[in-house]
Amino acid sequence: MKGICGEACACFTLEEVRTIVAGWGRCVLKAPWSGSGRGLAFVSNETWTASVEGWTARILRTQGAVMAEPIYNKVCDFAMEFRADEDGKVSFAGYSLFETDAFGNYKGNLLASDGTIEHWLEAYISLETLYEVRQHLLAVLPQWLGRRYIGYLGIDMMVCHEKDYMLHPCVEINLRMNMGVLSRLFFDRYVCPTACGRFVIEHYPASGEALRFHIYMQDAYPVRLVGGRLESGYVSLTPVGEDTRYQAYVLFPITEIV
């Protein structure tokens, strides 16, 4: 398929992992069963330490394999979300454009319409490539799942810049309700179609920080509803108290997508 990239190798022994790292020079190792950026190790010939080898040996022992992939020049993360029904059919549920930190840990989601996300992605990759990948997945997912899984699932993807902009169509598959689906459903059900905002997961190191932030944001970004839907403002999606260390909130509008 034109316009796509992506390579991966399943390793079943430490020797296989060492050979891959030596051959590629640098790569990312993944635990097959992990989520939200956890279970990743970025390694190279220079950073292959006893600690990394111990982590790799533990994943091999507990999960049976380690995935190895080249490190691509990533432009952005996004996902296609799907729903598998009891009758074996799979339908497209929407896009998720999300942010991660330097270690691959999930930070938050863009809250925007599918059309807005497509328009932004089109600056890098053609809609033809995007639609072709989507149709291929709609064809093969029912075969892969075989009615053994019912519910939402997400396929994480990347826009990469190698010699040109390319689509990596399958970074990982999340067979579960995930933050991308949550963000997609929240926007579609509760937000004005033309609005653009962010869904954020935040961590606060000290007691009282979350509460001070919450009070400030409520005053600085009051909620405005249009037709019963959120157009602008700050809304905390989790309770906030003096001892809060983790919070989920949404903020509208934003001026930059990423």
Sequence and secondary structure as in RCSB ss.txt:
>XXXX:A:sequence
MKGICGEACACFTLEEVRTIVAGWGRCVLKAPWSGSGRGLAFVSNETWTASVEGWTARILRTQGAVMAEPIYNKV
CDFAMEFRADEDGKVSFAGYSLFETDAFGNYKGNLLASDGTIEHWLEAYISLETLYEVRQHLLAVLPQWLGRRYI
GYLGIDMMVCHEKDYMLHPCVEINLRMNMGVLSRLFFDRYVCPTACGRFVIEHYPASGEALRFHIYMQDAYPVRL
VGGRLESGYVSLTPVGEDTRYQAYVLFPITEIV
>XXXX:A:secstr
 TTB    EEE SHHHHHHHHHHHSEEEEE SS  TT SEEEEETTT  HHHHHHHHHHHHHHS EEEEE   EE
EEEEEEEEE TTS EEEEEEEEEEE TT  EEEEEE  HHHHHHHHTTTS HHHHHHHHHHHHHHHHHHHTTS  
EEEEEEEEEEESSSEEEEEEEEEE S  HHHHHHHHHHHHB TT  EEEEEEE SSTTHHHHHHHHHHHHS  EE
ETTEEEEEEEESS   TT  EEEEEEE  S   
